[in-house]
Structure formats: C-alpha cells, structure tokens
Amino acid sequence: MNPNSKLNAYTEIHTKWSVLQDPQSPWYSDLSNASALLYQVLKPWWVGFYLIEGANLHLGPFQGPTACTRIPEGKGVCGTAWLKRESIVVPNVHEFPGHIACSDQSNSEIVIPLISSGEIWGVLDIDSVHYDAFDAIDVIELEKFCASLNPHKL
C-alpha cells in the first residue's frame, strides 16, 4: 500500500472508531469492533488482541483464521513486545528468533503494546501474508489507535 493510501486508510479508521467506540459497552464489545474495523479497512491476513492474565497473553477478540490462545511473556513477537513494552515490526517472521507460528500463512507482523497510565494490559497483533507489509506509518497510526482503547472496562 502506498503511503498516501495508507494514511487515507488510517484516517478512515480513526474517523469510524470515534463513532464506534462506546463507553457504555463492555470491553469485549469495543475490542471486537476494533478488530473488525482494522480487518475491514487494512485487509490484513489476521488482526486481534491478546490480553494479559498472569504470566501469559490470552487470545481476545480477533478477525481471521483460528489463532494461538496463550503466549508466555517474552515468547514470540507478541510476548517480546509485551516484555519490551514497545512496538515491533517484523518484515519476515520466519527470521524472527522464537517466532510462534500459529500458521504458515503469516509472513510479516506488527505488534503494538496496549499501554494506559503506564500499565501494559495487552497487545494488538496484525499479520500479513505479504513480506514487509508494515512500516513506520503503521507504527505511528496503530499506536495512536491503541491509545484510544479503554482498558478500564476490563
């Protein structure tokens, strides 16, 4: 996706999300709509949330094929993003040490930690069948999107 169309896609996401997000709904409703919105607009292979419970990330709302249900802290791309508390872009997941392959269809990945008031409560994970599908624009816009999510309803 070229930079202009990517920025247009994120403008659409932010605009639609400002209407979809519902402070009266339970957390799973908002995260379900968030994953559906990202899936519809960005058209990745897989998009979803993993939420922290104890020493593991547990599968939350997602769009796409079935996925891993539990990821330990520090393991794979999601667990590493959790441990480091930073966004990770992986152009080729097959070259990422310790990558957890929920499917051989995934070739690149971006993971954004969900942080509110200094506390991490989960990660957003997006996978693509294309290599090198994510860049700095995705990091900036997805971090902005994730900052709008409300963990206080969990």
C-alpha positions in Angstrom: 0.0 0.0 0.0 1.5 3.4 -0.9 1.9 6.0 1.8 -1.0 8.2 0.7 -3.5 5.4 0.6 -2.2 4.0 3.9 -2.7 7.4 5.5 -6.2 7.6 4.0 -6.9 4.2 5.4 -5.9 5.3 8.9 -7.9 8.5 8.6 -10.9 6.3 7.9 -10.1 4.1 10.8 -9.8 7.0 13.3 -12.9 8.6 12.0 -15.0 5.5 12.2 -13.6 4.5 15.6 -14.6 7.8 17.1 -18.2 6.8 16.3 -18.0 3.1 17.0 -16.3 3.2 20.4 -19.0 3.0 23.1 -18.1 3.9 26.7 -21.3 2.2 27.8 -20.4 -1.2 26.3 -18.3 -3.9 27.9 -14.6 -4.2 26.9 -15.2 -7.2 24.6 -17.7 -5.2 22.5 -15.3 -2.4 21.8 -12.3 -4.7 21.2 -14.5 -6.9 18.9 -15.5 -3.8 16.9 -11.9 -2.5 16.9 -10.6 -5.8 15.4 -13.4 -5.9 12.8 -12.7 -2.2 11.8 -9.0 -2.8 11.4 -9.6 -6.0 9.4 -12.1 -4.4 7.1 -10.0 -1.3 6.3 -6.5 -2.6 6.4 -7.3 -6.1 4.9 -4.6 -8.0 6.7 -4.5 -11.8 6.9 -5.2 -11.7 10.7 -5.8 -9.0 13.4 -6.6 -9.4 17.0 -5.9 -8.6 20.6 -4.1 -10.6 23.3 -4.8 -9.6 26.8 -2.5 -10.1 29.9 -3.6 -12.6 32.5 -0.9 -13.6 34.9 2.3 -14.7 33.1 0.5 -15.1 29.7 -1.2 -13.2 26.9 -4.6 -14.8 26.2 -6.4 -14.6 22.9 -9.1 -11.9 22.9 -11.3 -10.6 20.1 -9.9 -11.1 16.6 -10.7 -11.4 12.9 -9.2 -14.1 10.7 -8.4 -17.8 11.0 -8.0 -19.5 14.3 -5.1 -18.5 16.4 -2.8 -19.4 19.3 -4.7 -19.0 22.6 -1.8 -18.4 25.0 1.5 -16.8 24.6 4.1 -16.5 27.5 5.8 -13.2 28.3 8.9 -12.8 26.2 7.9 -15.5 23.7 7.3 -14.9 20.0 6.7 -11.4 18.6 3.7 -10.7 20.9 5.4 -11.8 24.1 8.5 -9.9 23.2 6.5 -6.7 22.6 4.9 -7.2 26.0 8.3 -7.8 27.7 9.9 -4.8 26.0 6.8 -2.6 26.1 7.5 -1.4 22.6 6.0 -1.8 19.2 7.7 -4.4 16.9 7.6 -4.6 13.1 8.8 -7.9 11.7 9.3 -7.8 7.9 9.9 -11.6 7.7 8.5 -13.6 10.7 10.5 -16.7 9.5 13.7 -14.8 10.5 12.4 -13.7 14.0 14.1 -15.8 16.7 11.5 -17.7 18.6 8.6 -16.8 16.3 5.4 -18.6 17.3 3.9 -19.9 14.1 0.2 -20.1 14.6 0.0 -20.5 10.8 2.5 -20.8 8.0 0.4 -18.3 6.0 1.8 -15.3 8.1 4.9 -13.8 6.6 5.2 -10.3 8.3 3.8 -9.0 11.5 3.3 -5.8 13.6 2.6 -5.9 17.4 1.6 -2.8 19.3 1.6 -2.9 23.2 -1.6 -1.7 24.8 -0.5 0.8 27.5 -2.7 3.0 29.6 -1.5 5.1 32.6 1.9 3.4 32.3 0.4 0.0 32.6 0.5 -2.6 29.8 -2.7 -4.6 29.6 -2.3 -6.5 26.2 -1.1 -6.2 22.7 -2.6 -5.7 19.2 -1.3 -8.2 16.7 -1.6 -7.9 12.9 -0.3 -10.4 10.5 0.1 -10.3 6.7 0.6 -12.9 4.0 3.0 -10.4 2.4 6.5 -9.8 3.4 7.5 -6.4 4.7 3.8 -5.3 4.9 4.3 -2.8 7.8 6.3 0.3 8.3 6.7 3.5 10.5 3.4 4.8 9.3 1.7 1.7 10.7 3.5 2.1 14.0 2.5 5.7 14.4 -1.1 5.3 13.4 -1.7 2.0 15.3 -0.1 3.4 18.5 -2.5 6.3 18.2 -5.4 3.9 17.7 -4.4 1.7 20.6 -4.1 4.8 22.9 -7.8 5.4 22.3 -8.8 1.9 23.6 -10.2 1.8 27.1 -8.6 -0.8 29.4 -10.6 0.4 32.4 -13.5 -1.7 31.3 -11.5 -5.0 31.6 
